[in-house]
Amino acid sequence: MTKKSRKATAPAADTSVPPAAKTPSKSGAIIALLKREGGATLDDMMTATGWQKHSVRGLMAGALKRKGLVVASEKTDQGRSYRIADEVSQ
């Protein structure tokens, strides 16, 4: 007679704990700032992401445009303010 060897089985995964929520992206943070009623200044977006000016401008000119979002800018008392435009003005 031979003995059967028993291998240890791994414990079952705990399914009672929900998966971790996806952390918000930096581009998502900028989009949220641009959707605010007054929009956002370049400094607001730089503070929220830790990016430099050229990186924030590059996101607005490139990635947001590819997503079909139109970023409008206007000069205010606080400086230049950016926001997501409702419609394309012609």
N, CA, C and O atoms as a Tinker XYZ file with bonds, in Angstrom:
   360  protein
     1  N      0.808000   -1.181000    0.000000    73     2
     2  CA     0.000000    0.000000    0.000000    64     1     3
     3  C      0.859000    1.255000    0.000000    63     2     4     5
     4  O      1.901000    1.312000    0.653000    81     3
     5  N      0.420000    2.229000   -0.720000    73     3     6
     6  CA     1.145000    3.484000   -0.769000    64     5     7
     7  C      0.330000    4.562000   -0.087000    63     6     8     9
     8  O     -0.901000    4.523000   -0.087000    81     7
     9  N      1.010000    5.499000    0.480000    73     7    10
    10  CA     0.329000    6.611000    1.123000    64     9    11
    11  C      0.113000    7.718000    0.093000    63    10    12    13
    12  O      0.981000    8.007000   -0.731000    81    11
    13  N     -1.038000    8.309000    0.163000    73    11    14
    14  CA    -1.311000    9.454000   -0.705000    64    13    15
    15  C     -0.819000   10.712000    0.003000    63    14    16    17
    16  O     -1.084000   10.916000    1.187000    81    15
    17  N     -0.118000   11.531000   -0.723000    73    15    18
    18  CA     0.335000   12.780000   -0.111000    64    17    19
    19  C     -0.750000   13.836000   -0.288000    63    18    20    21
    20  O     -1.412000   13.920000   -1.322000    81    19
    21  N     -0.897000   14.603000    0.722000    73    19    22
    22  CA    -1.886000   15.696000    0.669000    64    21    23
    23  C     -1.152000   17.018000    0.542000    63    22    24    25
    24  O     -0.230000   17.322000    1.299000    81    23
    25  N     -1.582000   17.781000   -0.424000    73    23    26
    26  CA    -0.996000   19.097000   -0.615000    64    25    27
    27  C     -1.894000   20.121000    0.062000    63    26    28    29
    28  O     -3.117000   19.983000    0.071000    81    27
    29  N     -1.287000   21.126000    0.616000    73    27    30
    30  CA    -2.058000   22.196000    1.241000    64    29    31
    31  C     -2.753000   23.003000    0.151000    63    30    32    33
    32  O     -2.149000   23.323000   -0.873000    81    31
    33  N     -3.988000   23.322000    0.368000    73    31    34
    34  CA    -4.723000   24.125000   -0.600000    64    33    35
    35  C     -4.721000   25.572000   -0.145000    63    34    36    37
    36  O     -4.724000   25.854000    1.054000    81    35
    37  N     -4.717000   26.462000   -1.076000    73    35    38
    38  CA    -4.726000   27.884000   -0.773000    64    37    39
    39  C     -6.098000   28.258000   -0.217000    63    38    40    41
    40  O     -7.114000   27.729000   -0.667000    81    39
    41  N     -6.134000   29.158000    0.751000    73    39    42
    42  CA    -7.432000   29.579000    1.282000    64    41    43
    43  C     -8.222000   30.321000    0.208000    63    42    44    45
    44  O     -7.651000   30.963000   -0.673000    81    43
    45  N     -9.528000   30.221000    0.299000    73    43    46
    46  CA   -10.392000   30.892000   -0.671000    64    45    47
    47  C    -10.266000   32.405000   -0.508000    63    46    48    49
    48  O    -10.071000   32.909000    0.598000    81    47
    49  N    -10.377000   33.104000   -1.606000    73    47    50
    50  CA   -10.296000   34.564000   -1.572000    64    49    51
    51  C    -11.496000   35.124000   -0.819000    63    50    52    53
    52  O    -12.614000   34.624000   -0.945000    81    51
    53  N    -11.248000   36.163000   -0.040000    73    51    54
    54  CA   -12.318000   36.787000    0.731000    64    53    55
    55  C    -13.117000   37.697000   -0.192000    63    54    56    57
    56  O    -12.619000   38.741000   -0.613000    81    55
    57  N    -14.329000   37.321000   -0.504000    73    55    58
    58  CA   -15.158000   38.103000   -1.419000    64    57    59
    59  C    -16.043000   39.101000   -0.693000    63    58    60    61
    60  O    -16.788000   39.835000   -1.341000    81    59
    61  N    -15.985000   39.151000    0.627000    73    59    62
    62  CA   -16.824000   40.080000    1.370000    64    61    63
    63  C    -16.286000   41.506000    1.321000    63    62    64    65
    64  O    -17.026000   42.452000    1.593000    81    63
    65  N    -15.011000   41.675000    0.979000    73    63    66
    66  CA   -14.411000   42.995000    0.898000    64    65    67
    67  C    -14.565000   43.511000   -0.524000    63    66    68    69
    68  O    -14.120000   42.855000   -1.466000    81    67
    69  N    -15.193000   44.685000   -0.700000    73    67    70
    70  CA   -15.351000   45.213000   -2.062000    64    69    71
    71  C    -14.007000   45.610000   -2.640000    63    70    72    73
    72  O    -13.100000   45.973000   -1.892000    81    71
    73  N    -13.857000   45.547000   -3.969000    73    71    74
    74  CA   -12.587000   45.943000   -4.585000    64    73    75
    75  C    -12.337000   47.430000   -4.370000    63    74    76    77
    76  O    -13.277000   48.214000   -4.240000    81    75
    77  N    -11.083000   47.806000   -4.336000    73    75    78
    78  CA   -10.720000   49.202000   -4.121000    64    77    79
    79  C    -11.253000   50.052000   -5.260000    63    78    80    81
    80  O    -11.214000   49.650000   -6.423000    81    79
    81  N    -11.746000   51.219000   -4.916000    73    79    82
    82  CA   -12.261000   52.139000   -5.925000    64    81    83
    83  C    -11.104000   52.675000   -6.747000    63    82    84    85
    84  O     -9.996000   52.854000   -6.243000    81    83
    85  N    -11.372000   52.927000   -8.007000    73    83    86
    86  CA   -10.344000   53.462000   -8.894000    64    85    87
    87  C    -10.014000   54.884000   -8.444000    63    86    88    89
    88  O    -10.912000   55.695000   -8.216000    81    87
    89  N     -8.741000   55.173000   -8.322000    73    87    90
    90  CA    -8.338000   56.502000   -7.896000    64    89    91
    91  C     -8.559000   57.490000   -9.038000    63    90    92    93
    92  O     -8.324000   57.163000  -10.201000    81    91
    93  N     -9.004000   58.683000   -8.709000    73    91    94
    94  CA    -9.251000   59.657000   -9.769000    64    93    95
    95  C     -7.944000   60.050000  -10.466000    63    94    96    97
    96  O     -6.895000   60.168000   -9.832000    81    95
    97  N     -8.033000   60.247000  -11.772000    73    95    98
    98  CA    -6.849000   60.622000  -12.533000    64    97    99
    99  C     -6.646000   62.131000  -12.467000    63    98   100   101
   100  O     -7.553000   62.883000  -12.111000    81    99
   101  N     -5.461000   62.547000  -12.811000    73    99   102
   102  CA    -5.175000   63.978000  -12.812000    64   101   103
   103  C     -5.943000   64.680000  -13.920000    63   102   104   105
   104  O     -6.394000   65.811000  -13.740000    81   103
   105  N     -6.098000   64.025000  -15.058000    73   103   106
   106  CA    -6.879000   64.646000  -16.136000    64   105   107
   107  C     -8.344000   64.735000  -15.720000    63   106   108   109
   108  O     -9.035000   65.685000  -16.088000    81   107
   109  N     -8.821000   63.759000  -14.961000    73   107   110
   110  CA   -10.187000   63.817000  -14.449000    64   109   111
   111  C    -10.371000   64.969000  -13.478000    63   110   112   113
   112  O    -11.431000   65.594000  -13.442000    81   111
   113  N     -9.337000   65.251000  -12.687000    73   111   114
   114  CA    -9.396000   66.382000  -11.757000    64   113   115
   115  C     -9.468000   67.700000  -12.525000    63   114   116   117
   116  O    -10.191000   68.614000  -12.129000    81   115
   117  N     -8.726000   67.796000  -13.611000    73   115   118
   118  CA    -8.759000   69.021000  -14.417000    64   117   119
   119  C    -10.121000   69.185000  -15.076000    63   118   120   121
   120  O    -10.661000   70.291000  -15.118000    81   119
   121  N    -10.676000   68.102000  -15.586000    73   119   122
   122  CA   -12.009000   68.175000  -16.202000    64   121   123
   123  C    -13.034000   68.647000  -15.179000    63   122   124   125
   124  O    -13.893000   69.470000  -15.494000    81   123
   125  N    -12.947000   68.129000  -13.955000    73   123   126
   126  CA   -13.879000   68.554000  -12.902000    64   125   127
   127  C    -13.727000   70.037000  -12.606000    63   126   128   129
   128  O    -14.723000   70.730000  -12.398000    81   127
   129  N    -12.495000   70.534000  -12.583000    73   127   130
   130  CA   -12.278000   71.966000  -12.356000    64   129   131
   131  C    -12.849000   72.797000  -13.501000    63   130   132   133
   132  O    -13.446000   73.848000  -13.273000    81   131
   133  N    -12.664000   72.326000  -14.725000    73   131   134
   134  CA   -13.157000   73.069000  -15.887000    64   133   135
   135  C    -14.674000   73.076000  -15.973000    63   134   136   137
   136  O    -15.252000   73.964000  -16.600000    81   135
   137  N    -15.326000   72.102000  -15.354000    73   135   138
   138  CA   -16.787000   72.040000  -15.387000    64   137   139
   139  C    -17.441000   72.904000  -14.316000    63   138   140   141
   140  O    -18.661000   73.063000  -14.306000    81   139
   141  N    -16.642000   73.462000  -13.419000    73   139   142
   142  CA   -17.202000   74.358000  -12.401000    64   141   143
   143  C    -17.820000   75.569000  -13.077000    63   142   144   145
   144  O    -17.484000   75.900000  -14.214000    81   143
   145  N    -18.716000   76.216000  -12.373000    73   143   146
   146  CA   -19.430000   77.357000  -12.952000    64   145   147
   147  C    -18.485000   78.449000  -13.441000    63   146   148   149
   148  O    -18.665000   78.967000  -14.543000    81   147
   149  N    -17.496000   78.803000  -12.652000    73   147   150
   150  CA   -16.564000   79.851000  -13.043000    64   149   151
   151  C    -15.353000   79.342000  -13.788000    63   150   152   153
   152  O    -14.485000   80.125000  -14.172000    81   151
   153  N    -15.282000   78.042000  -13.999000    73   151   154
   154  CA   -14.123000   77.464000  -14.654000    64   153   155
   155  C    -12.946000   77.392000  -13.698000    63   154   156   157
   156  O    -13.139000   77.301000  -12.486000    81   155
   157  N    -11.736000   77.431000  -14.223000    73   155   158
   158  CA   -10.534000   77.337000  -13.401000    64   157   159
   159  C     -9.410000   78.111000  -14.044000    63   158   160   161
   160  O     -9.345000   78.248000  -15.265000    81   159
   161  N     -8.528000   78.614000  -13.210000    73   159   162
   162  CA    -7.339000   79.282000  -13.720000    64   161   163
   163  C     -6.242000   78.243000  -13.908000    63   162   164   165
   164  O     -6.344000   77.115000  -13.426000    81   163
   165  N     -5.220000   78.633000  -14.598000    73   163   166
   166  CA    -4.079000   77.754000  -14.815000    64   165   167
   167  C     -3.455000   77.362000  -13.473000    63   166   168   169
   168  O     -3.048000   76.217000  -13.281000    81   167
   169  N     -3.384000   78.323000  -12.550000    73   167   170
   170  CA    -2.829000   78.041000  -11.222000    64   169   171
   171  C     -3.670000   77.015000  -10.462000    63   170   172   173
   172  O     -3.121000   76.164000   -9.763000    81   171
   173  N     -5.002000   77.090000  -10.594000    73   171   174
   174  CA    -5.874000   76.104000   -9.950000    64   173   175
   175  C     -5.543000   74.702000  -10.444000    63   174   176   177
   176  O     -5.427000   73.766000   -9.653000    81   175
   177  N     -5.393000   74.567000  -11.752000    73   175   178
   178  CA    -5.132000   73.257000  -12.341000    64   177   179
   179  C     -3.732000   72.760000  -11.993000    63   178   180   181
   180  O     -3.533000   71.563000  -11.784000    81   179
   181  N     -2.761000   73.674000  -11.931000    73   179   182
   182  CA    -1.408000   73.290000  -11.559000    64   181   183
   183  C     -1.362000   72.798000  -10.114000    63   182   184   185
   184  O     -0.672000   71.826000   -9.805000    81   183
   185  N     -2.093000   73.467000   -9.237000    73   183   186
   186  CA    -2.129000   73.073000   -7.831000    64   185   187
   187  C     -2.800000   71.717000   -7.658000    63   186   188   189
   188  O     -2.353000   70.899000   -6.855000    81   187
   189  N     -3.869000   71.479000   -8.405000    73   187   190
   190  CA    -4.620000   70.225000   -8.274000    64   189   191
   191  C     -3.829000   69.018000   -8.762000    63   190   192   193
   192  O     -4.015000   67.910000   -8.258000    81   191
   193  N     -2.945000   69.222000   -9.740000    73   191   194
   194  CA    -2.233000   68.090000  -10.333000    64   193   195
   195  C     -0.759000   68.019000   -9.967000    63   194   196   197
   196  O     -0.159000   66.945000  -10.006000    81   195
   197  N     -0.176000   69.153000   -9.613000    73   195   198
   198  CA     1.263000   69.187000   -9.385000    64   197   199
   199  C      2.040000   69.302000  -10.684000    63   198   200   201
   200  O      3.260000   69.137000  -10.696000    81   199
   201  N      1.339000   69.586000  -11.782000    73   199   202
   202  CA     1.969000   69.698000  -13.089000    64   201   203
   203  C      2.474000   71.116000  -13.321000    63   202   204   205
   204  O      2.108000   72.049000  -12.606000    81   203
   205  N      3.323000   71.257000  -14.335000    73   203   206
   206  CA     3.781000   72.565000  -14.751000    64   205   207
   207  C      2.813000   73.135000  -15.788000    63   206   208   209
   208  O      1.959000   72.422000  -16.314000    81   207
   209  N      2.959000   74.432000  -16.075000    73   207   210
   210  CA     2.038000   75.117000  -16.986000    64   209   211
   211  C      1.950000   74.437000  -18.347000    63   210   212   213
   212  O      0.855000   74.242000  -18.876000    81   211
   213  N      3.095000   74.077000  -18.914000    73   211   214
   214  CA     3.084000   73.503000  -20.258000    64   213   215
   215  C      2.365000   72.149000  -20.277000    63   214   216   217
   216  O      1.788000   71.778000  -21.299000    81   215
   217  N      2.391000   71.417000  -19.181000    73   215   218
   218  CA     1.712000   70.122000  -19.128000    64   217   219
   219  C      0.201000   70.301000  -19.083000    63   218   220   221
   220  O     -0.536000   69.567000  -19.742000    81   219
   221  N     -0.260000   71.278000  -18.305000    73   219   222
   222  CA    -1.695000   71.553000  -18.226000    64   221   223
   223  C     -2.209000   72.041000  -19.574000    63   222   224   225
   224  O     -3.256000   71.597000  -20.046000    81   223
   225  N     -1.467000   72.956000  -20.191000    73   223   226
   226  CA    -1.884000   73.457000  -21.505000    64   225   227
   227  C     -1.883000   72.337000  -22.548000    63   226   228   229
   228  O     -2.761000   72.286000  -23.410000    81   227
   229  N     -0.907000   71.452000  -22.467000    73   227   230
   230  CA    -0.847000   70.327000  -23.401000    64   229   231
   231  C     -2.041000   69.403000  -23.252000    63   230   232   233
   232  O     -2.567000   68.910000  -24.250000    81   231
   233  N     -2.479000   69.160000  -22.022000    73   231   234
   234  CA    -3.662000   68.336000  -21.797000    64   233   235
   235  C     -4.886000   68.990000  -22.427000    63   234   236   237
   236  O     -5.685000   68.325000  -23.087000    81   235
   237  N     -5.027000   70.301000  -22.219000    73   235   238
   238  CA    -6.200000   70.994000  -22.763000    64   237   239
   239  C     -6.174000   71.005000  -24.288000    63   238   240   241
   240  O     -7.218000   70.857000  -24.924000    81   239
   241  N     -5.018000   71.174000  -24.869000    73   239   242
   242  CA    -4.906000   71.260000  -26.327000    64   241   243
   243  C     -4.957000   69.896000  -26.997000    63   242   244   245
   244  O     -5.380000   69.790000  -28.148000    81   243
   245  N     -4.534000   68.853000  -26.296000    73   243   246
   246  CA    -4.442000   67.537000  -26.922000    64   245   247
   247  C     -5.494000   66.557000  -26.462000    63   246   248   249
   248  O     -6.435000   66.257000  -27.197000    81   247
   249  N     -5.344000   66.060000  -25.262000    73   247   250
   250  CA    -6.201000   64.972000  -24.771000    64   249   251
   251  C     -7.664000   65.376000  -24.659000    63   250   252   253
   252  O     -8.553000   64.597000  -25.004000    81   251
   253  N     -7.916000   66.585000  -24.181000    73   251   254
   254  CA    -9.315000   67.009000  -24.044000    64   253   255
   255  C     -9.959000   67.219000  -25.406000    63   254   256   257
   256  O    -11.148000   66.957000  -25.588000    81   255
   257  N     -9.168000   67.694000  -26.359000    73   255   258
   258  CA    -9.677000   67.874000  -27.713000    64   257   259
   259  C    -10.021000   66.512000  -28.334000    63   258   260   261
   260  O    -11.039000   66.377000  -29.013000    81   259
   261  N     -9.170000   65.509000  -28.101000    73   259   262
   262  CA    -9.437000   64.162000  -28.620000    64   261   263
   263  C    -10.681000   63.545000  -27.978000    63   262   264   265
   264  O    -11.350000   62.710000  -28.588000    81   263
   265  N    -10.987000   63.956000  -26.750000    73   263   266
   266  CA   -12.198000   63.467000  -26.090000    64   265   267
   267  C    -13.443000   64.203000  -26.581000    63   266   268   269
   268  O    -14.558000   63.861000  -26.184000    81   267
   269  N    -13.267000   65.199000  -27.430000    73   267   270
   270  CA   -14.388000   65.949000  -27.969000    64   269   271
   271  C    -14.818000   67.113000  -27.102000    63   270   272   273
   272  O    -15.888000   67.683000  -27.321000    81   271
   273  N    -14.011000   67.476000  -26.130000    73   271   274
   274  CA   -14.333000   68.601000  -25.261000    64   273   275
   275  C    -13.730000   69.879000  -25.831000    63   274   276   277
   276  O    -12.614000   69.877000  -26.350000    81   275
   277  N    -14.474000   70.954000  -25.729000    73   275   278
   278  CA   -13.996000   72.250000  -26.213000    64   277   279
   279  C    -13.705000   73.111000  -24.993000    63   278   280   281
   280  O    -14.585000   73.353000  -24.167000    81   279
   281  N    -12.463000   73.571000  -24.886000    73   279   282
   282  CA   -12.060000   74.407000  -23.764000    64   281   283
   283  C    -12.065000   75.853000  -24.219000    63   282   284   285
   284  O    -11.372000   76.226000  -25.165000    81   283
   285  N    -12.859000   76.664000  -23.526000    73   283   286
   286  CA   -12.938000   78.090000  -23.831000    64   285   287
   287  C    -12.158000   78.849000  -22.762000    63   286   288   289
   288  O    -12.097000   78.426000  -21.608000    81   287
   289  N    -11.569000   79.963000  -23.154000    73   287   290
   290  CA   -10.852000   80.785000  -22.186000    64   289   291
   291  C    -11.339000   82.216000  -22.290000    63   290   292   293
   292  O    -11.753000   82.684000  -23.350000    81   291
   293  N    -11.276000   82.893000  -21.155000    73   291   294
   294  CA   -11.650000   84.305000  -21.141000    64   293   295
   295  C    -10.820000   85.011000  -20.080000    63   294   296   297
   296  O    -10.423000   84.417000  -19.077000    81   295
   297  N    -10.573000   86.271000  -20.320000    73   295   298
   298  CA    -9.796000   87.061000  -19.381000    64   297   299
   299  C    -10.741000   87.643000  -18.333000    63   298   300   301
   300  O    -11.735000   88.285000  -18.671000    81   299
   301  N    -10.425000   87.415000  -17.067000    73   299   302
   302  CA   -11.239000   87.931000  -15.967000    64   301   303
   303  C    -10.370000   88.790000  -15.064000    63   302   304   305
   304  O     -9.186000   88.989000  -15.336000    81   303
   305  N    -10.960000   89.299000  -13.989000    73   303   306
   306  CA   -10.196000   90.100000  -13.029000    64   305   307
   307  C     -9.107000   89.274000  -12.347000    63   306   308   309
   308  O     -8.059000   89.807000  -11.984000    81   307
   309  N     -9.352000   87.979000  -12.172000    73   307   310
   310  CA    -8.386000   87.100000  -11.513000    64   309   311
   311  C     -7.320000   86.578000  -12.488000    63   310   312   313
   312  O     -6.394000   85.886000  -12.064000    81   311
   313  N     -7.433000   86.888000  -13.747000    73   311   314
   314  CA    -6.513000   86.387000  -14.766000    64   313   315
   315  C     -7.296000   85.588000  -15.789000    63   314   316   317
   316  O     -8.521000   85.696000  -15.857000    81   315
   317  N     -6.607000   84.791000  -16.581000    73   315   318
   318  CA    -7.272000   83.983000  -17.594000    64   317   319
   319  C     -7.957000   82.807000  -16.942000    63   318   320   321
   320  O     -7.366000   82.107000  -16.120000    81   319
   321  N     -9.217000   82.589000  -17.314000    73   319   322
   322  CA   -10.014000   81.496000  -16.772000    64   321   323
   323  C    -10.402000   80.556000  -17.911000    63   322   324   325
   324  O    -10.771000   81.002000  -18.997000    81   323
   325  N    -10.315000   79.264000  -17.653000    73   323   326
   326  CA   -10.640000   78.247000  -18.651000    64   325   327
   327  C    -11.864000   77.479000  -18.186000    63   326   328   329
   328  O    -12.058000   77.270000  -16.988000    81   327
   329  N    -12.687000   77.061000  -19.136000    73   327   330
   330  CA   -13.867000   76.256000  -18.815000    64   329   331
   331  C    -14.209000   75.389000  -20.014000    63   330   332   333
   332  O    -13.768000   75.651000  -21.133000    81   331
   333  N    -14.997000   74.358000  -19.766000    73   331   334
   334  CA   -15.469000   73.528000  -20.866000    64   333   335
   335  C    -16.672000   74.238000  -21.467000    63   334   336   337
   336  O    -17.655000   74.516000  -20.780000    81   335
   337  N    -16.578000   74.525000  -22.762000    73   335   338
   338  CA   -17.634000   75.256000  -23.466000    64   337   339
   339  C    -18.793000   74.325000  -23.773000    63   338   340   341
   340  O    -18.601000   73.143000  -24.060000    81   339
   341  N    -20.010000   74.879000  -23.708000    73   339   342
   342  CA   -21.199000   74.101000  -24.021000    64   341   343
   343  C    -21.279000   73.836000  -25.519000    63   342   344   345
   344  O    -21.605000   72.725000  -25.939000    81   343
   345  N    -20.989000   74.831000  -26.309000    73   343   346
   346  CA   -21.070000   74.715000  -27.760000    64   345   347
   347  C    -19.842000   75.349000  -28.377000    63   346   348   349
   348  O    -19.164000   76.170000  -27.760000    81   347
   349  N    -19.576000   74.955000  -29.589000    73   347   350
   350  CA   -18.481000   75.573000  -30.329000    64   349   351
   351  C    -18.990000   76.886000  -30.881000    63   350   352   353
   352  O    -19.976000   76.908000  -31.617000    81   351
   353  N    -18.317000   78.007000  -30.529000    73   351   354
   354  CA   -18.731000   79.301000  -31.060000    64   353   355
   355  C    -18.005000   79.544000  -32.366000    63   354   356   357
   356  O    -16.818000   79.240000  -32.494000    81   355
   357  N    -18.718000   80.091000  -33.332000    73   355   358
   358  CA   -18.116000   80.313000  -34.644000    64   357   359
   359  C    -18.107000   81.762000  -35.016000    63   358   360
   360  O    -17.633000   82.119000  -36.094000    81   359
